[in-house]
Amino acid sequence: MKQLEFQIKQLVTFLPNFETTNLEVSAASVGWHIEHCLLVIKQITATVAQSDPKVYQRKFNFTRFWVFLLSYIPRGKAKAPKVVIPGEDLNLKALEESVTHTIQAVAYLKGCQKNQHFMHPFFGVLNQQQTIRFLAIHTRHHLKIIQDIMK
């Protein structure tokens, strides 16, 4: 959890550059990547919060195993669901508010039961700990993209 909290702080350091783009790296701006990460954290936390821990069933997933083992998501291999695609009206104030709500979501996720869960389209059902791990891997993936945009 500390890793995810630290990564959110790292995202905040890039807020002043939210309009920066580098088409050789990504069609999206730094702000888009920041907001996407924040939306993913908030949406997944909301799903975990609504889940019933009694119905969680652990199941092996080969793709999850490798991504979690390597702590790496390859670029350009998946398309984000519409619900976590930022709108075109990104601005600094909205991003700052989104950061505040995301910090609250992470605090809430910390308190969820270990078998509260969500269904990931590629990795299957993730319990609370796996969810936190996925969010850290996903955020790291986008932080690397942001850093490459800034080069």
Secondary structure per residue as TSV (DSSP state, phi and psi in degrees):
chain	resnum	aa	ss	phi	psi
A	1	M	-	360.0	-37.3
A	2	K	H	-61.7	-34.3
A	3	Q	H	-63.0	-45.6
A	4	L	H	-63.8	-42.4
A	5	E	H	-61.8	-41.0
A	6	F	H	-64.3	-40.6
A	7	Q	H	-63.9	-36.7
A	8	I	H	-62.8	-40.4
A	9	K	H	-62.5	-37.4
A	10	Q	H	-64.3	-42.1
A	11	L	H	-57.7	-41.2
A	12	V	H	-59.5	-35.6
A	13	T	H	-64.8	-20.4
A	14	F	T	-92.8	-3.3
A	15	L	G	-54.4	-42.0
A	16	P	G	-60.4	-19.6
A	17	N	G	-104.5	24.3
A	18	F	T	-60.5	-22.9
A	19	E	T	-90.6	-5.5
A	20	T	-	-67.7	137.0
A	21	T	-	-132.1	159.6
A	22	N	B	-151.0	98.5
A	23	L	T	-64.0	-17.4
A	24	E	T	-72.7	-20.6
A	25	V	T	-103.1	-49.0
A	26	S	B	-156.1	147.2
A	27	A	S	-74.4	-16.4
A	28	A	S	-97.1	154.3
A	29	S	-	-80.8	169.5
A	30	V	H	-56.8	-44.3
A	31	G	H	-60.8	-38.4
A	32	W	H	-60.9	-46.3
A	33	H	H	-65.0	-39.0
A	34	I	H	-62.4	-52.6
A	35	E	H	-63.1	-37.1
A	36	H	H	-59.9	-47.3
A	37	C	H	-59.1	-44.4
A	38	L	H	-65.4	-42.0
A	39	L	H	-62.8	-42.4
A	40	V	H	-59.9	-47.5
A	41	I	H	-61.0	-46.5
A	42	K	H	-66.7	-44.3
A	43	Q	H	-66.2	-44.4
A	44	I	H	-66.6	-40.6
A	45	T	H	-60.6	-41.6
A	46	A	H	-61.8	-39.5
A	47	T	H	-67.5	-44.6
A	48	V	H	-60.3	-43.4
A	49	A	H	-60.2	-32.1
A	50	Q	H	-88.7	-6.3
A	51	S	S	-78.6	154.9
A	52	D	-	-98.8	112.4
A	53	P	G	-62.1	-20.1
A	54	K	G	-70.5	-23.3
A	55	V	G	-96.5	-1.1
A	56	Y	-	-66.0	132.9
A	57	Q	-	-132.6	124.4
A	58	R	-	-70.3	136.0
A	59	K	-	-146.9	133.8
A	60	F	-	-66.5	139.7
A	61	N	-	-135.5	117.4
A	62	F	H	-61.3	-45.4
A	63	T	H	-61.6	-46.1
A	64	R	H	-59.7	-44.1
A	65	F	H	-53.6	-49.1
A	66	W	H	-70.8	-42.6
A	67	V	H	-63.8	-42.2
A	68	F	H	-69.4	-38.1
A	69	L	H	-63.2	-45.5
A	70	L	H	-86.7	-13.5
A	71	S	T	52.3	45.2
A	72	Y	-	-146.0	132.4
A	73	I	-	-115.2	120.6
A	74	P	-	-66.2	146.4
A	75	R	T	-73.0	142.1
A	76	G	T	73.1	16.2
A	77	K	S	-98.1	-15.2
A	78	A	-	-136.5	155.5
A	79	K	-	-111.1	132.4
A	80	A	-	-69.8	139.1
A	81	P	-	-61.6	150.4
A	82	K	G	-54.4	-35.0
A	83	V	G	-64.5	-19.9
A	84	V	G	-114.7	19.6
A	85	I	S	-96.5	119.4
A	86	P	-	-61.7	150.9
A	87	G	-	-73.1	174.0
A	88	E	S	-83.1	-8.8
A	89	D	-	-96.1	46.2
A	90	L	-	-70.3	134.1
A	91	N	-	-145.3	163.0
A	92	L	H	-60.2	-43.2
A	93	K	H	-62.2	-44.6
A	94	A	H	-63.8	-39.6
A	95	L	H	-64.8	-41.3
A	96	E	H	-63.4	-40.7
A	97	E	H	-65.2	-39.2
A	98	S	H	-63.7	-38.9
A	99	V	H	-60.4	-45.9
A	100	T	H	-58.8	-46.1
A	101	H	H	-66.7	-33.9
A	102	T	H	-68.8	-41.0
A	103	I	H	-60.3	-40.8
A	104	Q	H	-64.5	-39.6
A	105	A	H	-64.0	-42.2
A	106	V	H	-63.8	-41.2
A	107	A	H	-61.2	-39.7
A	108	Y	H	-67.1	-43.2
A	109	L	H	-59.2	-36.6
A	110	K	H	-55.0	-38.0
A	111	G	T	-87.0	-2.1
A	112	C	S	-69.6	156.6
A	113	Q	-	-71.4	153.9
A	114	K	T	-63.4	-26.1
A	115	N	T	-101.8	9.1
A	116	Q	-	-70.4	148.8
A	117	H	E	-154.2	174.6
A	118	F	E	-148.7	158.0
A	119	M	E	-96.7	114.2
A	120	H	E	-91.3	138.1
A	121	P	T	-63.0	-26.8
A	122	F	T	-107.3	-31.4
A	123	F	T	-100.8	-2.1
A	124	G	E	77.6	-156.9
A	125	V	E	-77.1	126.8
A	126	L	E	-114.2	127.2
A	127	N	E	-77.5	-176.3
A	128	Q	H	-57.6	-48.2
A	129	Q	H	-65.8	-41.7
A	130	Q	H	-65.7	-34.9
A	131	T	H	-62.9	-46.2
A	132	I	H	-60.9	-42.9
A	133	R	H	-62.7	-46.0
A	134	F	H	-59.7	-45.5
A	135	L	H	-60.7	-37.9
A	136	A	H	-67.6	-42.8
A	137	I	H	-64.8	-43.9
A	138	H	H	-64.0	-44.8
A	139	T	H	-65.1	-40.7
A	140	R	H	-60.3	-41.8
A	141	H	H	-54.9	-46.8
A	142	H	H	-75.6	-31.2
A	143	L	H	-62.1	-39.0
A	144	K	H	-63.8	-41.0
A	145	I	H	-63.1	-44.9
A	146	I	H	-59.0	-45.9
A	147	Q	H	-61.2	-38.5
A	148	D	H	-68.7	-36.0
A	149	I	H	-61.8	-38.4
A	150	M	H	-77.0	-13.5
A	151	K	-	-67.4	360.0
